[in-house]
Amino acid sequence: MIYVEPRLIRQAMGECGRALPFISAVVSQDTRLVAAIAGALRDLGQPLDPLAADDMVERLAQALLALDPLSGSARCSRLDVTALERARDYLDAHAPEAVDSSRLETITGLDRFALARQFRAAFGTSPYNYLVMRRLDRARRMMAEDASLADVAFALGFADQSHLTRQFRRAFGVTPGRWRALQRQIRA
């Protein structure tokens, strides 16, 4: 079970909503809401990365906002491209580290939810997913150099080898071990 404080939903809505979204249907099959909830529940057994928590709240808020019939007239802010580039550059440079949302807030001058909304609008993904993909890019390079999966997971900030494997499979459709075997076949 996940409990998200209403104040976090309100903060995540930013300028895109005036009040908490109201959805009259008790049960929803809306794909945005289902995806947001499924994403929040996917890795409950693992420690929750701060950026992942912010991403989860922002996705949930945007899905709820999209279902609220009264929110259609709310206007959202423009993209702060310079701030977003600073965030992206920071994530590129600090991919193996645990990146805290407060650090990105300081670097960009945007609050964590405005940053998540704008980052997704500009780059097509959340800061957390962007960070994970940078880690996975580095993981592939390290595995190509025959680093052990445990060493790769440790060096790149994954909770453990199984966390690396789940993220790798989710991103590339194969396990790291299978990917490595395929790479060896290609080189042979």
C-alpha positions as CSV (number, residue, x, y, z in Angstrom):
1,M,0.0,0.0,0.0
2,I,1.2,3.5,-0.7
3,Y,-0.2,6.6,1.0
4,V,0.5,9.9,-0.7
5,E,-0.2,13.0,1.3
6,P,-2.7,15.3,-0.4
7,R,-0.3,18.2,0.1
8,L,2.3,16.4,-2.1
9,I,-0.3,16.0,-4.9
10,R,-1.2,19.7,-4.6
11,Q,2.5,20.7,-4.8
12,A,3.0,18.4,-7.8
13,M,0.2,20.0,-9.7
14,G,1.9,23.4,-9.5
15,E,0.3,26.0,-11.6
16,C,-1.6,23.4,-13.6
17,G,-4.4,23.1,-11.0
18,R,-6.1,25.2,-8.4
19,A,-7.6,22.6,-6.1
20,L,-7.0,18.9,-5.5
21,P,-8.4,17.0,-8.5
22,F,-11.8,15.4,-8.0
23,I,-12.7,12.2,-9.8
24,S,-16.2,11.0,-9.4
25,A,-15.6,7.4,-10.5
26,V,-14.7,5.1,-7.6
27,V,-12.9,2.7,-10.0
28,S,-11.0,4.0,-13.0
29,Q,-9.6,2.2,-16.0
30,D,-7.9,5.3,-17.3
31,T,-4.5,4.2,-18.7
32,R,-2.6,7.2,-17.3
33,L,-3.9,6.6,-13.8
34,V,-3.3,2.8,-14.0
35,A,0.2,3.4,-15.2
36,A,1.0,5.9,-12.5
37,I,-0.3,3.5,-9.8
38,A,1.4,0.5,-11.3
39,G,4.7,2.4,-11.5
40,A,4.3,3.4,-7.8
41,L,3.7,-0.2,-6.7
42,R,6.3,-1.9,-9.0
43,D,9.4,-1.8,-6.7
44,L,7.9,-1.6,-3.2
45,G,10.4,-4.0,-1.9
46,Q,13.4,-1.8,-2.8
47,P,14.5,1.4,-1.1
48,L,12.8,4.4,-2.7
49,D,15.2,6.7,-4.4
50,P,14.3,10.4,-3.7
51,L,14.0,11.2,-7.4
52,A,11.8,8.1,-7.9
53,A,9.5,9.2,-5.1
54,D,9.1,12.7,-6.7
55,D,8.5,11.1,-10.1
56,M,5.8,8.8,-8.7
57,V,4.0,11.7,-7.0
58,E,4.2,13.9,-10.1
59,R,2.9,11.1,-12.4
60,L,0.1,10.4,-10.0
61,A,-0.8,14.1,-9.7
62,Q,-0.8,14.6,-13.5
63,A,-3.0,11.5,-14.0
64,L,-5.5,12.7,-11.4
65,L,-5.5,16.2,-12.9
66,A,-6.1,14.8,-16.4
67,L,-9.2,13.0,-15.1
68,D,-10.7,16.1,-13.3
69,P,-13.2,17.7,-15.6
70,L,-12.8,21.1,-13.8
71,S,-9.0,21.3,-14.4
72,G,-9.2,21.7,-18.1
73,S,-9.0,25.5,-18.0
74,A,-5.9,25.7,-15.8
75,R,-2.8,27.0,-17.5
76,C,0.7,25.6,-16.9
77,S,3.9,27.5,-16.8
78,R,6.5,27.8,-19.6
79,L,9.6,25.7,-19.8
80,D,12.7,27.0,-18.2
81,V,15.1,25.6,-20.8
82,T,18.3,26.9,-19.1
83,A,17.3,25.3,-15.7
84,L,16.4,22.0,-17.4
85,E,19.7,21.9,-19.2
86,R,21.5,22.5,-15.9
87,A,19.5,19.6,-14.3
88,R,20.3,17.3,-17.3
89,D,24.0,18.2,-17.1
90,Y,24.1,17.5,-13.4
91,L,22.4,14.1,-13.8
92,D,24.9,13.2,-16.6
93,A,27.8,14.1,-14.4
94,H,26.5,12.5,-11.2
95,A,24.7,9.4,-12.5
96,P,26.4,6.9,-10.2
97,E,25.4,8.9,-7.1
98,A,22.2,9.1,-5.2
99,V,20.8,12.4,-6.5
100,D,18.6,14.2,-4.1
101,S,15.7,16.4,-5.4
102,S,16.7,19.2,-3.1
103,R,20.1,19.4,-4.9
104,L,18.3,19.7,-8.3
105,E,16.1,22.4,-6.8
106,T,19.1,24.4,-5.8
107,I,20.8,23.9,-9.2
108,T,17.7,24.8,-11.2
109,G,15.8,27.2,-9.0
110,L,12.6,25.1,-9.7
111,D,10.7,23.2,-7.1
112,R,10.9,19.4,-7.5
113,F,7.5,18.9,-9.0
114,A,7.8,21.9,-11.5
115,L,11.2,20.4,-12.4
116,A,9.7,16.9,-13.0
117,R,6.8,18.3,-15.1
118,Q,9.1,20.5,-17.2
119,F,11.8,17.9,-17.5
120,R,9.2,15.4,-18.8
121,A,7.8,18.0,-21.3
122,A,11.3,18.9,-22.5
123,F,13.0,15.5,-22.6
124,G,10.2,13.0,-22.7
125,T,11.1,11.4,-19.4
126,S,11.4,12.2,-15.7
127,P,14.6,13.2,-14.0
128,Y,14.6,9.8,-12.2
129,N,14.2,7.7,-15.4
130,Y,16.8,9.9,-17.2
131,L,19.2,9.2,-14.3
132,V,18.5,5.4,-14.4
133,M,19.2,5.4,-18.2
134,R,22.5,7.1,-17.7
135,R,23.4,4.5,-15.1
136,L,22.3,1.7,-17.5
137,D,24.4,3.2,-20.3
138,R,27.4,3.1,-18.0
139,A,26.5,-0.4,-16.9
140,R,26.6,-1.6,-20.5
141,R,30.1,0.0,-20.9
142,M,31.4,-1.7,-17.7
143,M,29.9,-5.1,-18.7
144,A,31.5,-4.8,-22.1
145,E,34.8,-4.5,-20.2
146,D,33.9,-7.7,-18.3
147,A,33.1,-6.1,-14.9
148,S,31.1,-8.3,-12.7
149,L,27.4,-7.5,-12.3
150,A,27.8,-7.1,-8.6
151,D,30.6,-4.6,-9.2
152,V,28.6,-2.7,-11.8
153,A,25.5,-2.5,-9.5
154,F,27.7,-1.2,-6.6
155,A,29.6,1.3,-8.7
156,L,26.5,2.8,-10.3
157,G,24.3,3.2,-7.3
158,F,21.8,0.4,-7.7
159,A,20.6,-1.2,-4.4
160,D,22.0,-4.6,-5.4
161,Q,22.5,-6.8,-8.4
162,S,18.8,-7.8,-8.7
163,H,17.9,-4.1,-8.8
164,L,20.3,-3.6,-11.6
165,T,18.8,-6.7,-13.4
166,R,15.2,-5.4,-13.0
167,Q,16.0,-2.0,-14.3
168,F,18.1,-3.4,-17.2
169,R,15.4,-5.8,-18.2
170,R,12.8,-3.1,-18.0
171,A,14.8,-0.8,-20.2
172,F,16.3,-3.2,-22.8
173,G,14.1,-6.3,-22.6
174,V,16.9,-8.7,-21.7
175,T,18.8,-9.4,-18.5
176,P,22.4,-8.1,-18.2
177,G,23.8,-11.6,-18.4
178,R,21.9,-12.3,-21.6
179,W,23.0,-8.9,-23.0
180,R,26.6,-9.7,-22.2
181,A,26.3,-13.1,-23.9
182,L,24.8,-11.5,-27.0
183,Q,27.6,-8.9,-27.1
184,R,30.2,-11.7,-26.9
185,Q,28.5,-13.5,-29.9
186,I,28.6,-10.3,-31.9
187,R,32.3,-9.8,-31.2
188,A,33.2,-13.4,-32.0
